[in-house]
Amino acid sequence: MTAKTIRFYEAIGLLKAAARQNNGYRVYAETDVATVRFIKQARSLGFSTRDIATLLNLWHDRDRASADVRALAERHVSDIERRIVELQAVRQTLMDLVHRCHGDDRPQCPILEGIARSAN
């Protein structure tokens, strides 16, 4: 994770600001490193920044119910499934346009025509 990303996570409150050495370099405790790894993994799973903040709070709350974590993950899975359906529809539309395009030296292009028609 880049320093810029870490500074961003500090600025939005996902990560507490690191202590500084006399030379200005940041010093991270092992718990900070674990939190950065947690954030990175949650991002790789596609969780939003808002959901990551919720997950971090749940992770640190030892009195939390696992049902809360599960509910958040299930909502995320539902969002992913909805996006998959949308992307499949986009893919099918593009495939149809590609199949209609001759891909030769003629200027007529069903792909561009289809995009222009959809823009109206």
PyMOL commands that set and color helices and strands:
alter all, ss='L'
color gray80, all
select helices_A, chain A and resi 3-11+30-44+49-60+66-100+110-119
alter helices_A, ss='H'
color red, helices_A
select strands_A, chain A and resi 19-20+26-27
alter strands_A, ss='S'
color yellow, strands_A
deselect
rebuild
show_as cartoon
